[in-house]
Amino acid sequence: MKIIAIIEKPITSGGGFNQALNAIQQMSRLSVDKFDFSVVTPAKENIDSLKRLNIKTDYVAITFFDKILSRLFTGRIWGQILAKLKIVGPFEKQLIKQNCDLAYFVEQSSRAECLQNLNFIETVHDLCHQDQLEFPEVRNFGEFRSRELVFQNTLKCAFIVMADSEELADKINSRYGVDRDRIVTMPFSPSPFLKEPQISNSVNILKLYKLDYGYFFYPAQFWAHKNHYRIIEAVKLLHQEGTQCRVVFVGGDKGNYAFLDRIIRGYGLSNHIQSLGFIPAEHMMALYENCQAVIMPTYFGSTNLPPLEAWLLGKPLIYSKLFSEQSGNAALLIDPDNANSIANAMKSMLDESISKKYIKMGYERLKEISSIRKISEKKLFAKLLQFEQKRQCWE
């Protein structure tokens, strides 16, 4: 049986890309001596990123016709017409040509809805277009409707739906009617690039970005839901009371950076809050290792990668209380609506005895999540074996 993983988004998409890489590495391990496994991508820049992880990746084109088909399949009438005409799009034909038996979408993808013949595994990272529907990135210009249509058209007909937490799995089951047994809960893993041997010198990286040890670190794209705004408000409060602190943001601009930059400059905090933009993956470890603490007051979850990376690298974590299921007691939880809550947490993390306590609990929480992941991998492997048996029944 051949499984083909599809990774569509480029490396600049951030945490979703790193989790997709983890999913690929995981499936590659599970397939050894049992399944034929390969990876394809329509983003040519991904080929080098996966090559660094010893994963051979082939380019596959997503044509204009494929994009039109995806649009048409969201409509009930057009979907029925296309099915009746037995139209198979160029993208699916390329997978079939490579003898694909099971397509694995390692990110949230609309591509699955136009598959006419192939079975597939779909991935859901969050349902925040419903949970936090006020934010522009899930509300504006039809984005809410677009996400709803994709989930409605793909989840119930997926062989497996991958979710990152029990909470998310329950939501998928209740909101979209997916059989709970078809949902595999697979906890996130830290970025695979953090496990690579570090070529760059930590001192040189700090020098490159003009940084000194001891800043609060927030690695997140500049989306509104990431809540950089509340950190800025918290830093203002701390400086008003005479508590000195520095914050470093890293991540690509998703349309909210100019707004945040105006606020930083308006508050006179340009020397205390530094935005580095999107940085190379090989610089991330040094920036983690030299921070005072990792801070993440995000509104989207139910799980995120920076907490895992903080725990892996021995850094205390300040985290949104909305996602206590992920953190357990291994984070100082804050109210993402309240700048005072964040300011008080930042001040607490300046106390070495408090930060050490959360570092220790972070290591323990990471072990717990690793144990859960091993159980989930066994469930996933068992389902793949079941599919293989059924797949033998047709040409």
Buried (B, 14 or more C-beta within 10 A) or exposed (E): BBBBBBBBBBBEBBBBBBBBBBBBBBBBEBBEEEBEBBBBBBBEEBBEBBEEBEBEBEEBEBEEEBBEBBBBBBEEEEBEEBEEEEBBBBBBEBBBEBEBBBBBBBBBBBBBBBBBEBBBBBBBBBBBBBBBEEBBBBBEEEBBEBBBBBBBBBBBEBBBBBBBBBBBBBBBBEBBEBEEEBBBBBBBBBBBBBEEEBEEEBEEBBEBBEBEEEBBBBBBBBBBBBBBBBBBBBBBBBBEEEEEBBBBBBBBBBEBBEEBBEBBEEBEBEEBBBBBEEBEBBBBBBBBBBBBBBBBBBBBBBBBBBBBBBBBBEBBBBBBBBBBEBBEEBBBBBBBBBBEBBBBBBBBBBEEEBBEBBBEBBEEBBEEBEEBBEEBBEBBBEBBEEBBEEEEEEE
